[in-house]
């Protein structure tokens, strides 16, 4: 049965610098084009951790080398990364589709995501971003209002909060594009964190978890399935132990049980499982597949991957 699918790609899989990214998106485009050739409708959300760090680090270093002291706002760097990654993804995907004699429009939507300025995560920023600085430089930046931390003996870095996404501002435009047959790339890097003050919108320095935004985007675009692409073919319990077990399917109850047992590390698989559960809960009959990129097509056929169901 043909489906509307949201594919959530990790930023680490994309490559950071220009040549890496161009090569990687070509690999990514192949299985995505196969899904579209089978008649499925696709929306893509991607991470941007390495890429936004690369952009911000280089811009900030450039400013300081010229004697300036104004760091590039993180929100601007997120917007740049959405365009940078989105352009290469849409170009690679269009090329693969033309090879298959399919010519739908592929569009990237620069996406803002509403967050709550009172989110408690703003009280405890933990996500390091951008360049490394000396102790003296970090003190100057702290005086300018930045939160700086020492990072593994490599220097000092700015840290920002990771608030929970509330709403995608471009949701109607994205849905309209999909309903007219376009392949859409949106929500890059979790979106540009934005706060609402009455009818006024303003960007704020923060990072948003891409998987959480993927859940909202999938629901907004009326997707049947969410696919979270990661580095493993299947989710495992007792990972890297003699009794490791690869899972074909998990119910919501199974997920809750394994989370309670501490089976999924907080920094890697846990956010993906939580996002998978949120999407399944968002509408009747919705499912989430977690698998690797090279198994994407087989996973959508039910031949591999881990399927999360109600």
C-alpha positions in Angstrom: 0.0 0.0 0.0 1.3 3.5 -0.9 2.1 5.6 2.1 3.0 9.2 3.1 6.3 8.8 4.9 8.5 11.1 6.9 12.2 10.2 6.8 14.2 11.5 9.6 18.0 11.7 8.8 20.7 12.2 11.4 23.1 15.1 10.9 26.2 12.9 11.6 25.4 10.7 8.6 25.4 13.7 6.2 29.0 14.8 6.3 30.2 18.2 7.4 32.3 19.9 4.7 31.2 20.5 1.1 32.7 17.5 -0.6 31.6 15.1 2.2 28.0 16.4 2.0 27.8 16.1 -1.8 29.0 12.5 -1.7 26.8 11.5 1.2 23.5 13.0 -0.1 24.0 11.0 -3.3 24.0 7.8 -1.3 21.0 8.9 0.7 19.0 9.9 -2.4 19.1 6.4 -3.9 16.8 4.5 -1.4 14.6 7.6 -1.0 14.1 7.8 -4.8 13.2 4.1 -4.7 10.4 4.8 -2.2 9.1 7.6 -4.4 9.3 5.4 -7.5 7.0 2.9 -5.7 4.4 5.6 -5.4 5.0 6.8 -1.8 4.9 10.5 -0.8 8.0 11.6 1.1 8.9 14.5 3.4 12.4 14.6 4.8 13.6 16.1 8.1 17.4 16.1 8.9 19.8 16.9 11.6 22.5 19.5 11.4 24.7 19.1 14.4 28.1 18.9 12.7 27.1 21.3 9.9 25.8 24.1 12.1 28.9 23.7 14.3 31.1 24.0 11.2 29.3 27.1 10.0 29.2 28.9 13.4 32.8 28.0 14.2 34.2 29.4 11.0 32.1 32.5 11.0 33.0 33.3 14.7 36.7 32.7 14.0 36.5 35.0 11.0 34.9 37.8 13.1 37.5 37.5 15.8 40.4 37.3 13.4 39.3 40.7 12.1 39.2 42.1 15.6 35.4 42.0 16.0 33.5 40.7 19.0 30.0 40.0 17.6 29.4 36.3 17.4 27.0 35.1 14.6 23.6 34.2 16.3 23.0 30.5 16.3 19.6 31.0 14.7 21.2 32.5 11.6 23.6 29.5 11.4 20.6 27.0 11.7 18.9 28.9 8.8 22.2 28.7 6.8 22.5 24.9 7.5 18.9 24.3 6.4 19.6 25.9 3.1 23.1 24.3 2.7 21.9 20.8 3.4 18.5 21.2 1.8 20.0 22.4 -1.5 22.3 19.4 -1.8 19.6 16.9 -0.7 17.0 18.3 -3.2 19.6 18.4 -6.0 20.7 14.8 -5.4 17.2 13.5 -5.1 16.0 15.3 -8.2 18.9 13.8 -10.2 18.0 10.3 -9.0 14.4 10.7 -9.8 15.2 12.0 -13.3 17.2 8.8 -13.8 14.0 6.9 -13.0 12.0 9.0 -15.4 10.2 10.7 -12.5 10.2 14.4 -12.3 8.3 15.7 -9.2 9.3 19.0 -7.7 11.6 18.8 -4.7 11.6 21.8 -2.3 13.4 22.9 0.8 11.4 25.0 3.3 13.3 27.1 5.8 11.5 26.2 8.9 10.8 28.0 12.2 9.7 26.1 15.3 8.0 27.6 18.3 9.5 27.0 21.7 8.4 28.1 25.1 10.7 30.9 26.5 9.8 29.6 30.0 10.9 26.0 29.1 12.9 24.9 32.2 15.7 23.7 29.9 16.7 27.4 29.4 17.7 27.3 33.0 20.3 24.6 32.4 21.9 25.0 28.9 23.9 21.9 28.1 24.4 21.7 24.3 27.9 22.8 23.2 28.1 24.7 19.9 30.6 26.6 17.8 34.3 27.2 18.2 36.7 26.6 21.1 38.0 29.6 23.1 40.7 30.3 25.6 39.8 31.0 29.3 40.3 34.7 28.7 38.1 34.7 25.6 35.4 32.7 27.4 35.3 35.2 30.3 34.8 38.0 27.7 31.9 36.0 26.1 30.4 35.3 29.5 30.4 39.0 30.3 28.5 39.5 27.0 25.8 37.1 28.2 27.0 33.7 26.9 27.1 30.5 28.9 30.6 28.9 28.5 31.9 25.6 29.7 35.3 23.8 29.6 35.1 21.0 27.0 37.3 17.9 27.6 40.5 19.9 27.9 40.1 21.3 24.4 39.1 24.8 25.4 35.9 26.6 26.3 32.7 26.5 24.3 29.3 28.2 24.4 26.4 26.0 25.6 22.8 26.6 24.8 19.5 25.1 25.8 17.5 22.4 24.0 13.8 23.3 24.6 10.9 21.1 23.6 9.4 22.0 20.2 5.8 23.2 20.3 4.7 24.1 16.8 6.0 24.4 13.2 5.1 27.8 11.9 5.4 26.7 8.2 3.1 23.7 8.7 0.4 24.9 6.3 2.9 25.7 3.5 4.6 22.3 3.9 1.3 20.5 3.8 0.1 22.4 0.8 3.4 21.6 -1.1 3.0 17.9 -0.3 -0.7 17.8 -1.2 0.3 19.1 -4.6 2.7 16.3 -5.2 6.0 17.8 -4.1 8.7 16.1 -2.2 9.5 18.4 0.8 12.6 18.9 3.0 11.7 20.7 6.2 12.5 21.1 9.8 16.2 20.9 9.2 18.2 20.7 12.5 15.0 20.6 14.4 14.0 24.0 13.1 15.0 27.6 13.9 14.0 28.1 17.6 11.5 30.8 17.7 9.5 32.5 20.5 6.1 34.2 20.1 5.3 37.5 21.8 1.7 38.2 20.9 1.7 38.3 17.1 5.5 39.0 16.9 8.0 36.2 16.2 11.7 36.3 17.2 14.5 33.7 16.9 16.3 32.6 20.1 19.6 30.9 20.5 18.9 27.3 21.3 18.9 23.9 19.5 15.9 21.7 19.0 16.0 17.9 19.0 15.5 16.9 15.3 13.6 13.7 16.2 11.1 15.6 18.3 10.5 18.0 15.5 10.1 15.1 13.1 7.2 13.8 15.2 5.4 17.1 14.9 6.2 17.4 11.2 4.9 13.9 10.5 1.7 14.6 12.2 1.2 18.0 10.5 1.7 16.5 7.1 -0.6 13.6 7.8 2.0 10.9 7.4 1.2 7.3 7.8 4.7 6.3 8.9 7.7 7.9 10.5 11.1 6.4 9.6 14.0 7.2 11.8 17.3 6.5 10.0 20.1 5.6 12.3 23.4 3.7 12.4 21.9 0.2 13.1 19.6 -2.0 11.1 17.5 -2.9 14.2 17.0 -1.7 17.8 18.6 -4.0 20.3 18.2 -4.8 24.0 21.3 -5.8 26.0 23.3 -4.0 23.3 26.9 -5.2 22.9 26.4 -8.0 25.5 26.5 -11.8 24.9 22.7 -11.9 25.2 22.1 -9.0 22.8 18.7 -9.3 21.1 17.7 -7.5 17.9 14.1 -6.5 17.9 11.7 -6.8 14.8 8.8 -5.1 16.5 7.9 -3.3 19.8 4.6 -2.2 21.1 4.3 1.0 23.2 4.2 -1.2 26.3 7.4 -2.9 25.2 9.1 0.4 24.8 8.0 1.6 28.2 9.3 -1.6 29.8 12.7 -1.4 28.1 13.1 2.3 28.9 12.4 1.5 32.6 15.1 -1.2 32.4 17.6 1.4 31.1 18.0 -0.5 27.8 18.4 2.7 25.6 21.2 5.1 26.3 20.1 8.7 26.8 22.5 10.2 24.4 21.8 7.9 21.5 18.8 5.5 21.2 16.5 6.8 23.9 15.5 10.1 22.1 14.7 8.0 19.0 12.5 5.6 20.9 10.7 8.4 22.7 10.1 10.1 19.3 8.9 6.9 17.8 6.4 6.4 20.6 5.1 10.0 20.4 4.3 9.5 16.7 2.5 6.2 17.2 0.4 7.9 19.9 -0.4 10.9 17.6 -3.0 9.0 15.4 -4.7 5.7 14.9 -2.8 3.3 12.8 0.5 5.2 12.8 3.8 3.3 13.0 7.4 4.2 13.3 10.3 2.3 11.7 13.8 2.5 13.0 16.5 1.2 10.7 19.7 2.0 8.8 19.8 4.0 5.5 21.0 1.0 3.5 18.0 -1.0 4.7 15.4 1.7 4.2 13.6 0.2 1.3 13.6 -3.3 2.8 12.4 -1.9 6.1 9.4 -0.2 4.4 8.5 -3.6 2.9 8.5 -5.1 6.4 11.6 -7.2 5.7 13.9 -5.7 8.4 14.3 -2.8 10.9 12.4 -2.4 14.1 8.7 -1.4 13.8 7.0 0.4 16.7 3.3 0.0 16.9 0.5 0.7 19.3 
